[in-house]
Each structure stands twice: as C-alpha cells, then as structure tokens.
Amino acid sequence: MDLILSDIHANLHALRVVLRYAKRRAIARYIFLGDLVGYGAQPNQVLDRIQELKPRFMVRGNHDRACAIENEDLSFSPPARTAALWTRERLTREHLRLLRELPTGLLSVDGDYEISHGSPIDEDAYLLTPREALRAFDTFSSDLCFFGHTHLPGAFELDQARGTLRWINLQAGEWFYLQPGCRYLINPGSVGQPRDRDPRLSFASYDVARRRVKLHRMPYDCNGAAKAIRAAGLHSHLADRLSHGI
Ligand SMILES: [Fe+2]
C-alpha cells in the first residue's frame, strides 16, 4: 500500500495522526506531493519526521520553493508571505537544502503512476475545473496522476471511450476502483490545512495491485496546531481557518 500525502504545511499535530495510522499498516511507499512547509508553526519538526521515513518520491510545492529560495517572488497573500519568510528564517541548513533539492513534478513513481504538486506541468497551477483537468490530461501519458495544491480531495475521471470527464467526490473510508479505459487525476486533499469546510485532515492510500484508492479523513488536534501558530506570532487567520476547514 502506498500512502499519498499532500500539503502538510508544517502541521505537526496533523502529521502525527497520519504517522500513527501508518505505523499499524504495511506501507510500501510514502509519497509526498509538496507543500511540506509554509503556513504552519513546526516546519523543522515536520521535516524531521518526514526524513525519518526516507521517502523516495517527493515533489516540490510552491510553498516549499518560497520558503527555501531567497529572492523568490512571493506573490502570496500577506499571511502566506509572512509565514514563508518566518519559515525561511527558522529552517535548519539541512532542511533548507532538502527543500531546495526537491524535484519539480511531473515525477514517475517506479513507472506505476505519476505525481505532481499543482498541474502536471506547473507546480503553481490549480486544477479546479474540468477545462483545466482536460488540459492537464494532455500533459502526462500514464493513466493515473496524483496531485495536490488545491487542498480539495477528489478525482477527475476521463473516460476515453465515451469521451466524458467527471469530478468524483471520493467517499472517505471506501475503496474507489479505477476503471479500465479511464484515466485519473486524483487529489488526496490536504493533511495540514483542509479547505473543503471539513477540518479533518485528509490523505489517500493507493493499492497498486488492485488499482484502488481510499480517501481517509481523520480528526486531529487542530486547536493545538492553531495555538502553535498564534504562539509563533504568525497571522491569526492561519490559525482560525484550521478549525473551519477553509
Ligand atoms: Fe498547499
């Protein structure tokens, strides 16, 4: 089983719950879709936990880039921009190097499927509409790509025989079987800052052999994460939004 994790955003409280879940299961590969840091108050602790897993497949998110690279043009909202600069000042040298060396998508996972942060060809581009998804399907060749960036879990399904494209709201806790003849762009949602008005953390597991995906939603101590953000002096909006899932 592969664990697909995206947009952790330095939220150690949320990541701990995911790792507790993973510890009781046989995880073949940990897959990270970017935005490991930014927004949250515990970037070094989160990166330490991720490094312990020795993951082979990670792509860079736009916040990873903004937090690690000086003179980066930060076209972020004021809270996000402040958080990126705050993070950059506190990251250890080793963690800065880790973020700077992250590859950009598109990245193949042992030829089984592909991963990206935003759109498969642009880590900054949001995949929200069918039109955007349709363009994205043209930019990769396999039949499955996991992506993040929007913090909204779900799947685009392109049925090549029928010529149809639909958005599927994956049901948490239920297996979703990939259909023959269809191609998929699947978003596992965000571990550290869900934005679908459900404050529970979100991630996915993927069973390569049986070609099935499961979305997981779990409660975590979002008040603790919010408290850490306030204590760090980061913008209160970043704390408040966690309990609302926005
Ligand atoms: Fe993000």
Residues whose N, C-alpha, C, O or C-beta is under 5 A from the ligand:
A	BS01	LIG	D7 D35 H149
